[in-house]
């Protein structure tokens, strides 16, 4: 089951055309990947994201895995007057680190491209909703601050997935939305 999301979350979770090959972390370990991550940087070709990216702040993603191996994401975004919570469920695919989400309105593809599990992860998300596919690359960090080296690594990966540097948002810190504080669920 995939929860229908408002446009902000839809803008951040996206899809490349079929056939695009995105690498997945070798020997992916779900138990090491689970837990809380901060979204430190995002690159996307989604028009809604591009309009909003300059005003966005760092958000929290909580990753957990269901007993059957499906991936559950809880996203907590600071908005102007509240903290918004979104929940998504992705089914595992045949490859560890690769997950799919489908509903009547959209298809999503999520791949953990690279991670060291303890400090960073780079995640590619694809979404096809209607006629226009979108792509997003995210830099996740365990701590809210991303090192200059991680930001550089992220920026170097952006063109390899068909995005450009003007689509990148380095998200400033936000202490506004901690888990459990001021949530407004959809």
Phi, psi and omega per residue, in radians:
X1 nan 2.332 3.074
X2 -2.039 2.248 3.128
X3 -1.345 2.381 3.093
X4 -1.240 2.300 -3.035
X5 -1.960 2.676 3.001
X6 -1.191 3.003 -3.004
X7 -1.057 -0.554 3.136
X8 -1.074 -0.858 -3.139
X9 -1.178 -0.671 3.100
X10 -1.068 -0.625 -3.140
X11 -1.153 -0.532 -3.056
X12 -1.578 -0.230 -3.115
X13 -2.080 2.042 -2.859
X14 -2.421 3.103 -3.041
X15 -2.483 2.254 3.057
X16 -1.454 2.862 3.079
X17 -1.043 2.656 3.140
X18 -0.982 2.516 3.099
X19 1.696 -0.213 3.127
X20 -1.196 2.266 -3.128
X21 -1.738 2.004 3.104
X22 -2.018 2.234 -3.122
X23 -1.183 2.679 3.106
X24 -2.102 2.533 3.123
X25 -0.882 2.141 3.087
X26 -1.125 2.513 3.103
X27 0.903 0.848 -3.106
X28 -1.086 2.338 -3.122
X29 -2.044 1.911 -3.092
X30 -1.061 -0.729 -3.077
X31 -1.124 -0.540 3.091
X32 -1.355 -0.512 -3.081
X33 -1.429 -0.454 -3.105
X34 -1.071 2.687 3.083
X35 2.145 -2.903 -3.073
X36 -1.583 2.376 3.085
X37 -2.272 2.636 3.001
X38 -1.809 2.393 3.048
X39 -1.482 1.847 -3.046
X40 -1.614 -0.514 -3.134
X41 -2.701 2.604 3.129
X42 -2.450 2.482 2.951
X43 -2.239 2.317 -3.135
X44 -2.693 2.645 3.069
X45 -1.718 0.159 3.134
X46 -1.277 2.258 -3.078
X47 -1.093 -0.624 3.114
X48 -1.141 -0.794 3.088
X49 -1.040 -0.814 -3.087
X50 -1.055 -0.582 3.105
X51 -1.274 -0.520 -3.020
X52 -1.777 -0.218 -2.914
X53 -1.036 -0.591 -3.097
X54 -1.234 -0.353 3.137
X55 -1.797 0.071 -3.076
X56 -1.438 2.704 3.071
X57 -2.159 2.878 3.113
X58 -0.998 2.482 3.126
X59 -2.151 3.098 -3.138
X60 -2.017 2.401 3.011
X61 -2.126 2.204 3.086
X62 -1.918 2.094 -3.076
X63 -1.808 2.277 3.013
X64 -2.441 2.828 -3.118
X65 -2.149 2.370 3.132
X66 -1.373 2.801 -3.132
X67 -0.954 -0.568 -3.135
X68 -1.460 0.030 3.069
X69 1.731 -0.053 3.113
X70 -1.227 2.674 -3.099
X71 -1.787 2.244 3.084
X72 -1.940 2.292 3.109
X73 -2.041 2.333 2.978
X74 -2.027 2.053 -3.109
X75 -1.887 2.300 -3.136
X76 -2.156 1.947 -3.035
X77 -1.952 2.281 3.019
X78 -1.358 2.125 3.049
X79 -1.890 3.121 -3.034
X80 -0.943 -0.742 -3.028
X81 -2.169 0.096 -3.103
X82 -2.887 3.031 3.020
X83 -1.785 2.219 -3.100
X84 -1.827 2.322 3.137
X85 -1.978 2.342 3.080
X86 -2.219 2.539 3.089
X87 -2.213 2.379 3.136
X88 -2.293 2.603 3.054
X89 -2.224 2.228 3.115
X90 -2.016 2.404 3.071
X91 -1.500 2.489 3.114
X92 -1.192 2.560 3.086
X93 -1.732 -2.905 3.131
X94 -1.309 -0.158 -3.075
X95 -2.068 2.266 3.103
X96 -1.053 2.330 -3.108
X97 1.591 0.009 3.142
X98 -2.156 2.219 -3.049
X99 -2.370 2.617 -3.109
X100 -2.187 2.518 3.039
X101 -2.322 2.326 3.141
X102 -2.408 2.512 2.992
X103 -2.479 -3.130 3.136
X104 -1.107 -0.491 -3.058
X105 -1.647 -0.375 -3.004
X106 -2.744 2.887 3.035
X107 -2.232 2.366 3.137
X108 -2.188 2.609 3.131
X109 -2.386 2.145 -3.110
X110 -2.138 2.287 3.136
X111 -2.323 2.242 3.012
X112 -1.467 1.805 -3.061
X113 -1.283 -0.728 -3.034
X114 -2.757 2.426 3.058
X115 -2.782 2.632 2.950
X116 -1.877 0.084 3.100
X117 1.220 -0.572 -3.039
X118 -1.706 -0.387 -3.114
X119 -2.318 -0.575 -3.087
X120 -2.614 2.814 3.002
X121 -2.609 2.531 3.023
X122 -2.046 2.111 -3.021
X123 -2.105 2.316 3.070
X124 -1.823 2.264 3.078
X125 -2.183 2.421 3.124
X126 -2.141 2.552 3.076
X127 -2.505 2.356 2.989
X128 -2.107 1.986 3.136
X129 -2.345 2.056 -3.037
X130 1.261 -2.384 -3.066
X131 -1.680 -0.389 -3.005
X132 -1.743 1.988 3.061
X133 -1.381 2.631 3.115
X134 -2.286 2.689 3.125
X135 -2.260 2.512 3.076
X136 -2.465 2.479 3.042
X137 -2.082 2.316 -3.123
X138 -2.199 2.453 2.986
X139 -1.791 2.021 3.099
X140 -1.821 2.448 3.109
X141 -2.312 2.607 3.101
X142 -1.280 -0.618 3.063
X143 -1.748 2.741 -3.070
X144 -1.190 -0.461 3.129
X145 -1.547 2.343 3.030
X146 -1.794 2.338 3.138
X147 -1.195 2.715 3.066
X148 -0.997 -0.596 3.132
X149 -1.143 -0.736 3.113
X150 -1.172 -0.720 3.102
X151 -1.087 -0.679 3.104
X152 -1.134 -0.779 3.107
X153 -1.019 -0.779 3.125
X154 -1.053 -0.853 -3.127
X155 -1.078 -0.582 3.108
X156 -1.219 -0.502 3.130
X157 -1.387 -0.418 -3.068
X158 -0.881 -0.930 -3.111
X159 -1.191 -0.370 -3.135
X160 -1.237 -0.279 3.105
X161 -1.943 0.336 3.027
X162 1.438 0.283 3.115
X163 -1.886 2.920 -3.131
X164 -2.109 2.844 -3.080
X165 -1.089 -0.486 3.113
X166 -1.281 -0.095 3.081
X167 -1.683 0.059 -3.065
X168 -1.606 2.412 2.992
X169 -2.211 2.073 2.989
X170 -1.564 2.017 -2.974
X171 -1.520 2.181 3.119
X172 -1.202 2.724 -3.139
X173 -0.985 2.611 3.065
X174 -2.524 2.092 3.059
X175 -1.720 0.173 -3.023
X176 -1.285 -0.562 -3.016
X177 -2.132 1.533 3.020
X178 -1.671 2.701 -3.082
X179 -0.954 2.216 3.093
X180 1.607 -0.232 -3.081
X181 -1.735 2.019 3.015
X182 1.139 0.519 -3.136
X183 -1.256 2.480 2.989
X184 -2.253 1.799 -3.050
X185 -1.457 2.599 3.013
X186 -1.659 nan nan
